[in-house]
């Protein structure tokens, strides 16, 4: 099906792609209620069980830029359908798992499907008229927050009232539905006229470098930041990624066109994405613990897992509610302004936490403010990227931007984890993060949010034009972009 066929209904495509984003995000929060029980359920140690989370992170980080490049060369609909397959297979493997190894394999397969969101955003650029593109991009970006918001209470409810395997059977069924809808509704989208060969060495090099980097960052606190394993992985990451960068600059058909990513708009947007990803994830590490810690600590709110998920759900849904507002702001002032405002709102949310984190309603307000900012920022970043790259590189550029957000969340997990591990208190013989630790973590989130706002303000402004102009541009030049209006 061609992107220009008259029976490709844009409204239906947007809905299907948003559903795909929600399901992909659901995979990430699916096992959160099970974390404490996984060692017993899988007859393994807590350290081994933690790989159930790490495997999805690593697989998603590697698969996302590869899926983006394949989407530009083979067609986005085709790669979207291929990305759904590991979501289905991985969910089934997890549902049938009785030990830790198949569970890790299944979770890794689920991670391979994480490229559906940047691919979906890129497909929207191919098929939508300019006046609808901004709002649809914001809606698609917000789907990740909605999936995460719905995932926590859903997973907690199932874990408390039914077999944990039901979670994965439901995930498999939802993935099948998404695949069928994409096959039925989504058009092929545009692809490069002369795509060239797929950069296998580039994919392998990026995979090795990212796995080494993210593994060291995510496991450094457990292994020890000065351990030989952690330092060795960091050294491998530096060496391999430098070699990968040299290869990408020299090869004719690179996996990631580093010359495009070095353009000021793309470079600064990606840097802001790392910071926004960090700030977004910090509150996800702090707030659930505050909700669930016992009231005897003096600062915990004593909520169950189910109650915690319900208290946090409105914040994720706020991202979807704010999507149209963010799109209107981008259309009026440019996505640079929207990204700056979003980062400032995130910082304001963290800044309000010292006065509000003592009650459930106060924490709800904090999460609502933070996620309002995240929704604005996440909707603006793809618009900035797509306004600065050639049409034929949309998917790979969006996927690389998604990777930058993932790196930000991984660094956030490491930094906040260290803070909470160092600032502790003891209750009933158990060592818990202290109130001061949580306050320091929230202040770090505030500072990173402000840094993201500064970086966003430094993104070069460009004259207003038409986002998603399908007329094409000469290689190495950016298409016109209405949402690139200068601040």
C-alpha positions in Angstrom: 0.0 0.0 0.0 1.5 3.4 -1.0 1.5 6.3 1.3 -0.5 8.4 -1.2 -3.3 5.9 -1.8 -6.7 7.5 -1.2 -8.0 4.7 1.1 -5.2 5.3 3.6 -7.3 7.0 6.2 -5.0 9.3 8.3 -7.3 9.3 11.4 -7.3 5.5 11.5 -3.6 5.3 11.0 -2.9 7.7 13.9 -5.1 5.7 16.2 -3.5 2.4 15.3 0.0 3.8 15.7 -0.8 5.4 19.0 -2.2 2.0 20.2 1.1 0.4 19.1 3.0 2.9 21.2 0.8 2.2 24.2 1.4 -1.5 23.9 5.1 -1.0 23.5 5.2 1.1 26.6 3.1 -1.4 28.5 5.9 -4.0 27.9 8.3 -1.9 29.9 6.1 -1.6 33.1 4.6 -5.1 32.8 7.0 -6.7 35.3 7.3 -3.9 37.8 4.7 -5.4 40.3 6.6 -8.8 40.0 10.1 -7.5 40.8 10.0 -8.6 44.4 8.5 -12.0 43.7 10.6 -12.9 40.6 13.3 -14.7 42.6 10.7 -17.0 44.1 8.6 -17.4 41.0 11.7 -18.3 38.8 13.7 -20.1 41.5 16.7 -17.8 41.2 18.6 -15.0 43.0 17.6 -11.4 43.1 20.7 -10.5 41.1 19.7 -12.9 38.3 16.1 -11.8 38.4 17.2 -8.2 37.7 18.2 -9.2 34.2 14.5 -9.5 33.4 14.4 -5.7 33.4 17.9 -5.2 32.0 17.4 -7.5 29.0 14.5 -5.4 27.7 16.5 -2.2 28.1 19.5 -3.5 26.2 17.6 -5.2 23.4 15.5 -2.0 22.9 18.5 0.2 22.8 20.2 -1.9 20.1 17.0 -2.6 18.0 15.6 1.0 17.9 18.3 2.6 15.6 18.5 -0.6 13.5 14.7 -0.6 13.0 14.8 3.1 12.1 17.4 2.6 9.3 15.5 -0.4 8.0 12.3 1.6 8.0 13.9 4.2 5.8 15.2 1.6 3.3 12.6 -1.2 3.3 9.4 0.8 4.2 8.1 1.7 7.6 5.0 -0.5 7.4 7.0 -3.5 6.7 9.4 -2.9 9.5 6.5 -2.1 11.9 5.0 -5.5 11.2 8.4 -7.2 11.7 8.8 -5.3 15.0 5.5 -6.7 16.3 6.6 -10.3 15.8 9.2 -10.3 18.7 6.6 -8.6 20.9 4.2 -11.5 20.4 6.8 -14.2 20.6 8.6 -12.7 23.6 5.3 -12.4 25.5 4.4 -16.0 24.8 7.9 -17.2 25.9 7.6 -15.2 29.1 4.1 -16.6 29.8 5.4 -20.2 29.5 8.7 -19.6 31.4 9.3 -21.5 34.6 13.0 -20.4 35.1 15.0 -17.3 34.7 16.7 -18.0 31.4 13.6 -18.3 29.2 12.1 -15.3 31.0 15.2 -13.2 30.1 15.1 -14.4 26.5 11.4 -13.5 26.3 12.0 -10.0 27.8 14.8 -9.5 25.4 12.5 -10.3 22.5 10.0 -7.8 23.8 12.7 -5.2 23.8 13.3 -5.8 20.1 9.9 -4.4 19.4 10.6 -1.0 21.0 11.2 0.7 17.6 7.5 0.9 16.9 7.2 4.4 18.3 9.9 6.3 16.3 8.8 4.3 13.2 5.2 5.3 13.8 6.1 9.0 14.2 8.2 8.8 11.0 5.3 7.2 9.1 3.0 10.1 10.2 5.3 12.5 8.4 4.8 10.5 5.2 1.1 10.4 5.2 -0.4 13.4 7.0 -1.1 16.9 5.7 1.0 19.5 7.5 -1.9 21.0 9.5 -2.5 17.6 11.2 1.1 16.5 11.6 2.0 18.4 14.8 -0.9 17.2 16.9 -0.5 13.6 15.7 3.2 13.6 16.5 2.4 14.9 20.0 -0.3 12.2 20.4 2.0 9.5 19.3 4.8 10.6 21.6 2.3 10.8 24.5 1.3 7.2 23.9 4.4 6.0 25.7 3.3 7.8 28.9 -0.2 6.4 28.6 1.1 2.9 28.2 3.3 3.3 31.3 0.5 4.8 33.3 -2.0 2.1 32.5 0.6 -0.6 32.8 1.3 -0.2 36.6 -2.3 -0.5 37.9 -3.2 -3.2 35.3 -0.1 -5.3 36.2 -0.7 -4.8 39.9 -4.3 -5.8 39.7 -3.5 -9.0 37.7 -0.6 -9.9 40.0 -2.7 -9.5 43.1 -5.8 -11.4 41.8 -4.6 -13.9 39.1 -1.6 -15.8 37.9 1.3 -13.6 36.8 1.3 -15.5 33.5 -1.9 -13.8 32.6 0.1 -10.5 32.2 2.1 -12.0 29.4 -0.8 -13.7 27.7 -2.7 -10.4 27.6 0.5 -8.7 26.2 0.7 -11.3 23.5 -3.0 -10.8 22.6 -2.6 -7.0 22.4 0.5 -7.4 20.3 -1.4 -9.6 17.8 -4.2 -7.1 17.6 -1.7 -4.3 17.0 0.0 -6.3 14.2 -3.3 -7.1 12.5 -4.4 -3.4 12.6 -1.1 -2.2 11.2 -1.4 -4.8 8.4 -4.9 -3.7 7.7 -4.7 0.1 8.1 -1.1 1.4 7.8 0.2 2.5 4.4 3.8 1.7 3.3 5.2 5.2 3.8 8.0 6.6 1.8 11.5 5.0 1.5 14.8 6.0 0.1 14.8 5.8 -3.7 18.4 4.4 -3.6 18.7 2.9 -0.1 22.0 1.2 -0.6 23.3 -1.7 1.4 22.4 -2.2 5.1 25.3 -1.3 7.3 25.9 -4.6 9.1 29.3 -3.6 10.6 27.7 -0.3 11.8 24.8 -2.2 13.4 27.2 -4.7 15.1 29.5 -1.9 16.3 26.7 0.2 17.7 25.2 -2.9 19.4 28.4 -3.9 21.1 29.1 -0.3 22.2 25.6 0.4 23.5 25.3 -2.9 25.3 28.7 -2.3 27.0 27.8 1.2 28.0 24.3 0.5 29.2 25.3 -2.6 31.0 28.0 -0.8 32.9 25.6 2.1 33.8 22.7 -0.1 34.8 24.8 -2.7 36.8 27.5 -0.4 38.1 25.9 0.0 41.5 25.5 -3.8 41.9 29.0 -4.7 40.6 30.8 -1.7 42.1 31.7 1.4 40.1 35.4 0.6 40.6 35.1 -3.1 39.8 37.1 -4.6 36.9 33.9 -5.6 35.2 32.3 -2.1 35.2 35.5 -0.3 34.2 36.2 -2.9 31.5 32.8 -2.5 30.0 33.1 1.3 30.0 36.5 1.0 28.3 35.1 -1.3 25.7 32.2 1.1 25.1 34.5 4.1 24.6 36.8 2.2 22.2 34.1 0.5 20.2 31.9 3.6 19.9 34.8 5.7 18.7 35.7 3.1 16.1 32.0 2.9 15.2 31.9 6.7 14.7 34.9 6.6 12.4 33.4 3.8 10.4 30.0 5.6 10.1 31.8 8.7 8.7 33.7 6.7 6.2 31.2 4.2 4.9 28.9 5.2 1.9 25.6 3.9 3.5 25.9 4.4 7.2 23.5 3.1 9.8 23.4 6.6 11.4 24.4 9.6 9.3 26.6 11.3 11.9 27.0 14.4 9.6 23.2 14.9 9.9 23.2 14.3 13.7 26.0 16.9 14.0 23.8 19.6 12.6 23.1 22.1 15.4 19.4 21.6 15.5 19.7 17.8 15.7 22.7 17.8 18.0 21.2 20.2 20.5 17.8 18.4 20.4 19.4 15.1 21.1 21.4 16.5 24.0 18.2 18.0 25.4 16.6 14.6 24.9 19.2 12.9 27.1 18.5 15.5 29.8 14.7 15.2 29.5 15.0 11.4 29.6 17.0 11.7 32.8 14.5 14.1 34.4 11.5 12.1 33.4 12.8 8.9 34.8 14.1 10.3 38.1 10.6 10.8 39.5 9.6 7.3 38.3 12.3 6.0 40.7 11.4 8.2 43.6 7.6 8.6 43.7 6.6 4.8 43.7 8.9 4.2 46.7 7.5 7.1 48.6 3.9 5.9 48.0 4.8 2.4 49.1 7.2 2.8 52.0 5.5 2.3 55.4 4.1 5.2 57.3 6.4 4.3 60.2 9.3 5.8 58.4 7.8 9.2 58.9 7.8 10.0 55.2 6.4 6.9 53.5 2.7 6.9 52.6 2.0 3.2 53.2 0.1 2.5 49.9 -0.2 -0.9 48.2 1.2 -1.6 44.8 -2.3 -1.4 43.3 -3.0 1.9 45.1 0.4 3.3 44.0 -0.4 2.5 40.4 -3.8 4.2 40.6 -2.3 7.3 42.2 0.3 7.5 39.4 -2.0 6.7 36.5 -3.5 10.3 36.1 0.0 11.7 35.5 0.6 9.4 32.5 -2.8 10.2 31.1 -2.0 13.9 31.4 0.6 13.5 28.6 -2.2 12.5 26.3 -4.5 15.3 27.4 -1.7 17.9 26.9 -0.8 16.6 23.4 -3.1 19.0 21.5 -2.0 22.0 23.6 1.7 21.2 22.9 0.9 20.9 19.2 -0.8 24.3 19.2 2.1 25.9 21.0 4.6 24.4 18.5 2.5 25.6 15.6 2.3 29.1 17.0 5.9 29.5 18.4 7.9 26.5 17.2 8.8 23.2 18.8 11.9 24.8 20.3 9.7 26.9 22.6 7.5 23.9 23.4 10.6 21.9 24.4 11.9 24.8 26.5 8.6 25.3 28.3 8.2 21.5 28.8 11.7 21.3 30.5 10.8 24.3 32.7 7.6 22.7 33.7 9.5 19.5 34.6 11.8 21.5 36.8 8.8 23.2 38.4 7.3 19.9 39.3 10.5 18.8 41.0 10.8 22.2 42.6 7.4 21.8 44.2 8.2 18.5 45.8 9.7 19.7 49.1 6.3 21.2 50.0 4.1 18.5 48.5 5.8 15.1 49.0 4.4 14.5 52.5 0.9 13.5 51.3 -0.6 11.3 48.6 -2.5 14.2 47.0 0.7 16.3 47.1 2.7 13.6 45.3 -0.1 13.3 42.8 0.3 17.0 42.0 4.1 16.6 41.7 3.7 13.8 39.1 1.0 15.8 37.2 3.3 18.8 36.9 6.3 16.7 35.9 4.4 14.7 33.3 2.8 17.8 31.9 6.3 19.0 31.1 7.3 15.5 29.8 4.3 15.5 27.5 5.2 18.9 26.0 8.9 18.0 25.6 8.3 14.6 24.1 5.9 16.0 21.5 8.3 18.7 20.5 11.5 16.6 20.0 10.3 14.6 17.0 9.1 17.8 15.3 12.5 19.4 15.8 14.3 16.4 14.4 12.0 15.9 11.4 12.3 19.6 10.5 16.1 19.3 10.3 16.7 16.0 8.4 16.0 14.9 4.8 12.8 13.1 4.2 14.5 9.8 3.5 16.3 9.7 6.9 13.2 10.5 9.1 12.9 7.1 10.7 16.6 6.6 11.5 16.9 10.1 12.9 13.8 9.7 15.1 15.1 6.3 16.3 18.5 7.8 17.2 16.6 10.5 19.1 14.7 7.8 21.0 18.0 6.1 21.8 19.2 9.4 23.3 16.2 9.4 25.6 16.9 5.8 26.6 20.5 6.7 27.5 19.2 9.5 29.6 16.9 7.2 31.5 19.7 4.7 32.0 22.0 7.3 33.5 19.2 8.6 35.6 18.6 5.1 37.1 22.4 4.9 37.9 22.7 8.3 39.5 19.4 8.2 41.5 20.2 4.7 42.5 23.6 5.8 43.9 21.9 8.7 45.8 19.3 6.5 47.4 21.8 3.8 48.2 24.1 6.3 50.0 21.5 8.3 51.9 19.8 5.6 54.0 18.0 5.0 57.3 17.2 1.8 59.2 13.8 0.6 60.2 13.1 -2.7 61.9 16.5 -4.0 60.8 15.9 -3.0 57.1 18.0 -0.4 55.4 15.8 2.0 53.4 16.4 5.2 51.4 16.1 8.2 53.8 13.8 11.2 53.4 16.9 13.3 52.7 17.9 10.9 49.9 14.5 11.3 48.2 14.8 15.1 48.6 18.2 15.2 47.1 17.1 13.0 44.2 14.2 15.4 43.5 16.5 18.4 43.6 18.8 16.6 41.0 15.7 16.1 38.8 15.0 19.9 39.1 18.5 20.8 38.2 18.6 18.5 35.2 15.2 19.9 34.0 16.6 23.4 34.2 19.7 22.3 32.2 17.4 20.8 29.6 15.6 24.1 29.3 18.9 25.9 28.8 20.0 23.5 26.0 16.6 23.8 24.4 16.8 27.6 24.4 20.2 27.2 22.5 18.7 25.2 19.6 19.0 27.4 16.5 15.7 28.9 15.3 14.6 28.7 11.7 12.0 30.5 9.6 8.6 29.0 9.6 7.6 26.9 6.7 5.7 23.6 6.2 6.4 20.6 8.4 6.3 17.4 6.5 6.7 19.0 3.1 6.7 15.9 0.8 8.3 17.8 -2.1 11.6 16.4 -1.1 14.9 18.1 -0.5 18.3 17.8 -1.9 20.5 15.4 -0.1 22.1 17.0 2.8 19.5 19.8 3.2 16.6 19.9 5.5 13.0 20.0 4.5 10.9 23.0 5.3 9.2 22.9 8.7 6.4 25.0 10.0 7.0 23.9 13.6 10.7 25.0 13.3 9.6 28.6 13.8 12.2 30.6 15.7 11.4 31.5 19.3 
